[in-house]
Amino acid sequence: MFPSVLDNNLSARKDVKPFVTLALAFILLLSLALSFREIYSVDIGLHLATGKWITSHKAFPQKDPFTYTVAENDYIDLYWMYQVFLSYIDKAGGNFLLVCLNGLLITLSVYLMFYRSHHLSVPPPLLSLVILFFVALTVNYEIRPHVFSWLYLNLLLLFFDRYYHDPNRSLVPVVVIMGLWVNTQPTFILGWAVVFAYCIGRSLK
């Protein structure tokens, strides 16, 4: 009885696979298309200016160089890696390249969400696609460092999904992801929350 049920499930998955592939391609193209819009982030000027300051001075600003009312205050730049990346991209291709790369990073995060839910989790592919469609419609497409945080979070969850079933995997990817994240945006605290959650999950298992 069990083999027949398994065969039926595999057959059903093969039947819907072409539809899933087409639907996923549509959602990814939709996400990429929606990212092509006028740059409206109120923070991008500060990020670009700071990135250019860092690359030109080959150092990190010790005081706030851009807010004249607090120019003597100590300045801890938690976004420096994103800002340097942004400054190089702006120098290489201007606004168009900034928008393109921002859209590609968001689309990659959307794909990783589907990959995790489809290959490693419980929801059936059609439900995953419906959820993904609404994510693509409602996501924030601003050019801001949270785009990298989404990518880091997806990569971290993907690694721990696999590590949960194969604890012999190297933990080097976690160190790399967290090392990048902590120098990109303060939301790296979410990464520590993921690590803590999986440690609790492993201990309960």
C-alpha positions as CSV (number, residue, x, y, z in Angstrom):
1,M,0.0,0.0,0.0
2,F,2.8,2.4,0.9
3,P,4.6,2.1,-2.4
4,S,1.4,2.8,-4.3
5,V,0.7,5.9,-2.3
6,L,4.3,7.1,-2.8
7,D,4.1,6.4,-6.5
8,N,0.8,8.4,-6.7
9,N,2.4,11.4,-4.9
10,L,5.4,11.3,-7.2
11,S,3.2,11.1,-10.2
12,A,1.1,14.1,-9.0
13,R,4.3,16.1,-8.4
14,K,5.4,15.3,-12.0
15,D,2.1,16.4,-13.3
16,V,2.2,19.8,-11.7
17,K,5.9,20.4,-12.3
18,P,5.5,22.2,-15.6
19,F,2.9,24.5,-14.1
20,V,5.1,25.2,-11.0
21,T,8.1,26.0,-13.2
22,L,6.1,28.5,-15.4
23,A,4.4,30.0,-12.3
24,L,7.7,30.4,-10.5
25,A,9.3,32.0,-13.7
26,F,6.3,34.5,-13.8
27,I,6.7,35.4,-10.2
28,L,10.4,36.0,-10.5
29,L,10.0,38.1,-13.6
30,L,7.2,40.0,-11.8
31,S,9.5,40.7,-8.9
32,L,12.3,41.8,-11.2
33,A,9.9,44.1,-13.2
34,L,8.5,45.7,-10.0
35,S,12.0,46.6,-8.9
36,F,12.4,48.9,-11.9
37,R,11.1,52.1,-10.5
38,E,12.2,55.6,-9.7
39,I,14.7,55.7,-6.8
40,Y,12.8,57.1,-3.9
41,S,14.8,56.0,-0.8
42,V,15.4,59.0,1.5
43,D,18.6,57.3,2.8
44,I,20.4,56.5,-0.4
45,G,22.1,59.9,-0.5
46,L,23.6,59.3,2.9
47,H,24.7,55.8,2.1
48,L,26.3,56.9,-1.2
49,A,28.1,59.8,0.4
50,T,29.4,57.7,3.2
51,G,30.6,55.0,0.9
52,K,32.4,57.5,-1.3
53,W,34.0,59.0,1.9
54,I,35.2,55.6,3.0
55,T,36.7,54.7,-0.4
56,S,38.3,58.1,-0.9
57,H,39.8,58.3,2.6
58,K,40.6,54.6,2.9
59,A,39.2,54.7,6.5
60,F,36.1,54.8,8.6
61,P,34.7,58.1,9.7
62,Q,35.3,58.6,13.5
63,K,32.9,61.5,13.7
64,D,29.6,62.2,11.9
65,P,30.8,63.9,8.7
66,F,27.4,64.7,7.2
67,T,25.2,66.0,10.0
68,Y,26.4,69.4,10.8
69,T,24.4,69.7,14.1
70,V,26.2,66.7,15.6
71,A,29.5,66.9,13.7
72,E,31.5,66.3,17.0
73,N,29.6,63.1,17.9
74,D,31.3,59.8,17.7
75,Y,30.1,57.9,14.6
76,I,29.9,54.1,14.4
77,D,29.1,53.0,10.9
78,L,27.1,49.7,11.0
79,Y,26.4,49.9,7.2
80,W,29.9,50.4,5.9
81,M,30.1,47.3,3.7
82,Y,26.7,48.1,2.0
83,Q,27.8,51.7,1.5
84,V,31.1,50.8,-0.1
85,F,29.3,48.3,-2.3
86,L,26.8,51.0,-3.3
87,S,29.4,53.6,-4.1
88,Y,31.3,51.2,-6.4
89,I,28.1,50.2,-8.2
90,D,27.1,53.9,-8.6
91,K,30.5,54.7,-10.0
92,A,30.3,51.8,-12.5
93,G,26.8,52.2,-13.8
94,G,24.9,55.0,-12.0
95,N,21.3,54.8,-11.2
96,F,20.4,52.1,-13.7
97,L,22.9,49.6,-12.4
98,L,21.8,50.4,-8.8
99,V,18.2,49.6,-9.7
100,C,19.2,46.4,-11.6
101,L,21.3,44.9,-8.9
102,N,18.8,45.8,-6.2
103,G,16.1,44.0,-8.3
104,L,18.3,41.0,-8.8
105,L,19.1,40.7,-5.1
106,I,15.4,40.9,-4.2
107,T,14.5,38.3,-6.9
108,L,17.2,36.0,-5.7
109,S,15.7,36.2,-2.1
110,V,12.3,35.4,-3.5
111,Y,13.7,32.4,-5.3
112,L,15.4,31.2,-2.2
113,M,12.1,31.4,-0.3
114,F,10.5,29.1,-2.9
115,Y,13.5,26.8,-2.9
116,R,13.4,26.3,0.8
117,S,9.6,25.8,1.0
118,H,9.4,23.5,-2.0
119,H,12.5,21.3,-1.4
120,L,12.9,21.3,2.3
121,S,9.6,22.0,4.0
122,V,6.0,20.8,4.2
123,P,3.8,23.2,2.1
124,P,2.9,21.9,-1.3
125,P,4.4,23.8,-4.3
126,L,1.1,25.4,-5.2
127,L,0.6,26.9,-1.7
128,S,4.2,28.1,-1.8
129,L,3.6,29.8,-5.1
130,V,0.5,31.6,-3.8
131,I,2.4,32.9,-0.8
132,L,5.4,33.9,-3.0
133,F,3.1,35.8,-5.4
134,F,1.8,38.0,-2.5
135,V,5.4,38.4,-1.2
136,A,6.4,39.7,-4.7
137,L,3.5,42.1,-4.8
138,T,4.0,43.5,-1.3
139,V,7.8,43.5,-0.8
140,N,9.6,46.8,-0.3
141,Y,11.7,47.5,-3.4
142,E,13.6,50.4,-2.1
143,I,17.3,50.5,-2.6
144,R,18.2,50.0,1.0
145,P,20.5,47.6,3.0
146,H,17.6,45.5,4.1
147,V,17.8,43.9,0.7
148,F,21.1,42.2,1.8
149,S,19.5,41.3,5.1
150,W,16.8,39.3,3.3
151,L,19.4,37.5,1.3
152,Y,21.6,36.7,4.4
153,L,18.5,35.5,6.3
154,N,17.4,33.2,3.5
155,L,20.9,31.8,3.1
156,L,21.2,31.3,6.9
157,L,17.9,29.5,7.0
158,L,18.8,27.4,4.0
159,F,22.0,26.3,5.7
160,F,20.3,25.4,9.0
161,D,17.5,23.5,7.2
162,R,20.2,21.3,5.8
163,Y,22.4,21.3,8.9
164,Y,19.4,20.1,11.0
165,H,19.3,16.9,9.0
166,D,23.1,16.6,8.5
167,P,24.9,17.9,11.6
168,N,28.3,16.9,10.1
169,R,28.2,19.9,7.8
170,S,30.8,22.6,8.4
171,L,29.7,25.7,10.2
172,V,32.0,28.0,8.2
173,P,29.0,29.3,6.1
174,V,27.4,30.6,9.3
175,V,30.6,32.5,10.2
176,V,30.8,34.0,6.7
177,I,27.2,35.0,6.5
178,M,27.2,36.5,10.0
179,G,30.5,38.3,9.3
180,L,29.0,39.9,6.2
181,W,25.7,40.7,7.9
182,V,27.2,42.4,11.0
183,N,29.0,44.8,8.7
184,T,26.0,45.5,6.4
185,Q,23.0,46.3,8.6
186,P,22.1,46.3,12.3
187,T,19.4,43.7,11.7
188,F,22.1,41.0,12.0
189,I,20.5,40.4,15.4
190,L,17.9,38.3,13.4
191,G,20.8,36.0,12.4
192,W,21.6,35.4,16.1
193,A,17.9,34.7,16.7
194,V,18.0,32.0,13.9
195,V,21.2,30.5,15.4
196,F,19.5,30.4,18.9
197,A,16.3,28.9,17.5
198,Y,18.1,26.1,15.7
199,C,20.3,25.4,18.8
200,I,17.1,25.0,20.8
201,G,15.6,22.8,18.1
202,R,18.6,20.5,18.0
203,S,18.6,20.2,21.8
204,L,14.9,19.3,21.8
205,K,15.5,16.7,19.1
